[in-house]
Amino acid sequence: MSPANYTVKTTISKLAVQRTPKTGNVSRNIAGGSTVGVICQVNNGGTADGMTGRTWDAISGGGWVYNAYLNTPAVGADGYSPGIRHCGVASTESTYNAAAYPWATQDAFVSDGHGYYQGECVSFAAWAVRTDGRAHTKSPDFMGNANQWTGAFVDATPQVGDVAQWDAGRNGAGSSGHVAYVTAVDANGSVTINEYNWGNFHRFNSRTITANVPSRYLHF
């Protein structure tokens, strides 16, 4: 599902974009009257500017804005605007399918158009996030080596759809680190990941690990 475009109300000169759905962590500002792409909403963010509403919108390009300052449909009793996806709720239009990765047998170093080489761990993980149908709030593209990646936030515990990240040299990772896509989290705490370029150059791999093998889990 593509982001839905809405307009920043012209009653304000600028709207602060926050790193998380609450005030006090501004990343940038958007001018009043600007069009923004709303990806999804939460109804449990912080209040702002003396108002009691707790609805925030995740927007294209990363970050959150206070919903009261957009011309979205009026918020209902549940704290959501009708027709806008709830963050964390998967879309029905797209599902993750590892076999659909377009560069499964790439033996050379060729750009994938998203900032990575085809067949590298970063290329596959970014592709998985882009195509899994989940409500992400940050793009995984053009973030450099695996150990340089940052998510919208770090998950304390792994969730399906997260990216597992290894720092350089951790548990078999090379000097650029490693990333993999989380496909399952079992009741016993084990984590199933899909990945590329682990032990076999530019090829797919799936394995089940304990949750503490990666350095952290990134949520997009």
Secondary structure, DSSP 8 states (H G I E B T S, - for coil): ---EEEEB-TTSSEEEEESSSSSS-EEEEEETT-EEEEEEEESSS--BTTB----EEEETTS-EEEGGGB------TTS--TTS-BTT---SS----GGG-TTTT--S--B-SSSSBTTSHHHHHHHHHHHS----SS--SS--SGGG---SEEESS--TT-EEEE-TTGGG-BTTBEEEEEEEE-TTSEEEEEEESSSSTT-EEEEEEETTSSSEEEE-
